[in-house]
């Protein structure tokens, strides 16, 4: 199994010693590695645990849904599994969203159970609280989202797989800020080539590992298409057959206009209510991410359309290329052909910042826009450019932003090596895309 970095967060939760412990809810799309990451955490933590999969254990799921109250649920756990809370055994319920009743018991899992660790996970976990009469038990649970492999995990998978691309030490290299600052041309070019493969196959574990073994792009296209069909089956659990085509429209429309404002009419015209409903579900599902656009005038922000991005760069690239030639990070040189590459780079950066827990938005003004604003002690503007070499026109927007807001730092994310430059009143960090794991240390 490929180690997942989110396992560290799961392990941190497991090590917590609160008497009344929050329930951990782990979400993420089908086949992104939720169960694997949880089991890795449980294995490293040690101790005994009870695993119940409600998708496989239909009878248990039915019994939970027929339970009258929380004590009835507790009796069910004892009768079927000889489980008593507080006796040192971790409770792990996978595909918890299959139950219509289980969400009612999350509050009491924390409040009534002492010294008990409980994990719920599922590919559509937002449906856990789908009963409209149920008040979501805020403050009784914490959430983690498992995304597809990020680039660092892709490098690790490449090391651990019988792959023609196999290289060693690159994962450790990009975890070290000093190594990134002193990166030689050879390692820089090698990382870009591997990133091009990552953009091609994306990070859905089964798809990625299959691609790494063969580099077969035809098989890759079939695997991605088959995966999307499986997700469509999940979509149909919430919407009727007549809306099947809107799943494809949502995926394709987002992929086609990555990096640009997304209007709901790109998916469906003359039916804002249905478009809102579908996009809201796909966003809760973490299949689509919505990034709001802000401006100097807060009131004007209400008139800006948001940008939207997909859950995986490989899926985005495949859908984006349906009507255009294949995009290559290094070999695609013509400006018009590199424009779609800029959207894919934004897609990648968006997912990386979300994974690391940053609060982000975009910024617009009459004469310029900033791709991402990173909220922290100081707002940091971040521009993404599909450039192998940087020139002054690439940071024109950053200069204009600084004239108004007088920020101390800004970031230019490109395919060029690391560098810091001084402008008149602030500093720009040129950060290569592969260095985002060290963003905070390098900025």
Secondary structure, 3 states (H helix, E strand, C coil): CCCCCHHHHHHHHHCCCCCCCCEEEEECCCCCCHHHHHHHHHHHHCCCEEEEECCCCHHHHHHHHHCCCHHHHHHHHHHHHCCCCCCCCEEEEECHHHCCCHHHHHHHHHHCCCCCCEEEECCCHHHHHCCCCCCCCCCCEEEEECCCCCHHHHHHHHHHCCCCCCCCCHHHHCCCHHHHHCCCHHHHHHHHHHHHHHHHHCCCHHHHHHHHHHCCHHHHHHHHHHHHHHHHHHHCCCCCHHHHHHHHHHHHHHHHCCCCECCHHHCCCCCHHHHHHHHHHHHHCCCEEEECEEECCHHHHCCCCCEEEECCHHHHHHHHHHHCCCCCCCCCCCHHHHHHHHHHHHHHHHHHHHHCCCEEEEEECCCCEEEEEEECCCCEEEEECCCCCCCHHHHHHHHHHHHHHCCCEEEEEECCCCEEEECCCCEEEEEEHHHHHHHHHHC
